[in-house]
């Protein structure tokens, strides 16, 4: 259970029902328990969209939201024997009372009851393509419902991803509070680990310190597998081996964030393991820093959400050109996307219940415009692989700088600003 009041989820459902056409239903399913090996499971994590509308954190559940505002939950029947092994379950009555559903049914009856519940409706909305097994179930329930009565109209199956995604994109005050807390825990982790990092430590040592800091701060799980990449491992974007020694003179790139009340934070810092950046590392770092700062400034209410991308491409290209790593005119570099040799990911992503929040960047060919209370990461990077046709002294440098940025009425707020971003400030922190 989180800090969000249950009424909040009920109100969300009522509000969302207003965005549905009349005589329609939205169906969402929960996550399932996933086996890790033999009979051991991964820790259960509720599906973010399902959680967003229910607050309910048990597996094997299905929510039906009617356009009338009525909401129905299928969940597991309370089972005292199973509770002795796996712990508390709400059961049908508990779920109805505690999560403010109008009706609850046993999940075992879903195949039998759902066709009856949706029979005669005009539209069935769901998040199509996210879970093929559930998509197939929807289709079978729909055809069963369609065949119940010869003279009724057929139900239209419609994708609700953009509608729900746009809702999730704009955070409520309650959500922002949880995100601030998530960002605070992760920021403290980065600060404390940088203070205590020492030459001789391995990637694994640092990873353990981060995970411990998250837990100490009150977060049970990281919001994604942390990346702790020493030296040239930093050029592998999703490096998660996290098991090598970090050599004297190398930097370590750490991309690590935590989850609090199911809300994600996502922070990256790249620091020198011996406490001092080399002149080459510092030169590259300063280009990334400038791209970061310009990209943050592009977050303005009314501006396209792709503006930070354009800013970062321009600043990184100019910087790489200035130090001789890219050649030709700035226009040519941008037009031919030559910067992609060194900057091969995007500037950032929406952040929320998912670290890559399940929200759109454009709809019907039009970019989403920033509005107050959207949260986006800003994370430019430069990665110089051994294969690059550049002077040896640059090779193996990989730097990314990432902060979590809230769009505000007046501009933006960096939710992770307590972690130093400037090289001087990072060196000072490591000395302290
Ligand atoms: Mn990120």
Boltz pocket constraint, residues with backbone or C-beta under 6 A from the ligand:
constraints:
  - pocket:
      binder: B
      contacts: [[A, 266], [A, 349], [A, 355], [A, 377], [A, 379], [A, 402]]
      max_distance: 6.0
